[in-house]
Amino acid sequence: MALLITDECINCDVCEPECPNDAIRMGAEFYEIDPQQCTECVGHFDEPQCVQVCPVNCIPVNPQWVESRDTLWQKYQRLHTPVSSPPPVFS
């Protein structure tokens, strides 16, 4: 599952730099997590870093974005595996 920042967020700016996937961005009113980018830190850490540093505990699991640990691992691999370019063609 991806994580979700609730409207209890105080915009303290602590979570954004902790995200290894750059999934956290400032939204219209408070920070938001892009579920396409969030791996709950699978592949990086044992625990989600944003949850660890949030002073108001406003980052629960997003119930609308259910993913298994295997799916999160596959997302991590997709996000962090370089896309190889085709070899150059010489004429």
N, C-alpha and C positions, 0 to 999 in steps of 0.2 A: 504494500500500500504506500502511496505517497503520503506526505505529511501536509498539514494545513495550518495556516496561521489564522487564528480567530480574531474577532474584532476587539478582543481584550489586549491586543498588541499596543504597546506604548511607544513604538517607533524609536527604540533605544539604539538601533543600528548595530547591535551585538551579533545577531545571527547571520546577517548577509555575508560578512567576510569569512565566516566559518564554513560555509557550504563549499565542498570540494567540486561540486557539479555546476556551480553558478546558477542554481535553481531559484534563488531568492532575489526578488526585485521589489522596489518600492512600487506599490499600487496607488490607486486614487486616494485612499485614506490611510492605509497601513501596508506593511510588507505582505507580499504574496509569494507562494511557492508554486513554481511551474511543475505540475505533475509529470510532464513529459521528461523533465530533467532530474527529478528527485528520485534517488535510489535509497533513501533513508541511510545514506552513507555506506551501504553495502559495497564492498570492494575497496573501501578506504578505512573505515573505522568499525568497531564493534557496536557502537551506539550512534544514533543521529547527533551530530555535533550541535545543530541549532537547538535541539531539545535540551542538551546539556548546558548550554550557556544562557538560555532564555530566563530572565529574572522573574517573569510573571507566569511561567508555565502555560503559555497560550499556543503551543504547537502539538496538537494531537494528531492521530492518524486520520487521514481523509477517508471517511466511510464510502465516498462515492468513487474512489479510485483504488479498488481492491487488487493487490498483486501479491503473489507468493514470493518467498525469498529467492527462488530460482528465477522468477521473472525479473526481480530487481537486479540479480546478478547479470542476466542477459542484457538488461538496460545499461548497466554499468559498462559491460564490454562494448556495447554499441557506441556509447558516448565517448569511450576512451581508447578505442582501437583506431589508429590512423587509417585513413582511406588511402590506399595505394593508387598512384597514378599509373597509367599505362606507360610502358617504356617509350622513349622518344623514337620517332621514325626518321631515319636519315635517308636522304636520296642522293 
